[in-house]
Amino acid sequence: MLKTTLGMLGVAAVVLLAASFANVSAETAPKPPACNTLKEETACKARDDCQWVAAVVDSKTGKEKRKAYCRRKPAEKKKKTTRPRPAAAIPGRRVSLRPGAFSPVTVLS
């Protein structure tokens, strides 16, 4: 009798623990709407990851060629690190095969 009671308590503890983890994942904050769904300039400019593109108006007719819209800001490019090129990779430079000998072919990169 004692074994079955302890077994039931163990199963109940596992079920409660699993239920508590399920509630935590369900309560996560919802994602904000995509930038291209925003139609107002103030809402677009309020977010750091969006940028507002102004409308394009024809100067002669005064008609709107393209409506204004919101879009995602482009990601910043990673800065390239420059490394010095080895002597063999310099165009027009001959590569030494052995000391005192040069190949007749020039290396072009």
Buried (B, 14 or more C-beta within 10 A) or exposed (E): EEEEEEEEEEEEEEEEEEEEEEEEEEEEEEEEEEBEEBEEBEBBEEBEEBBBEEEEEEEEEEEEEEEBBBBEEEEEEEEEEEEEEEEEEEEEBBEEEEEEEEEEEEBEE
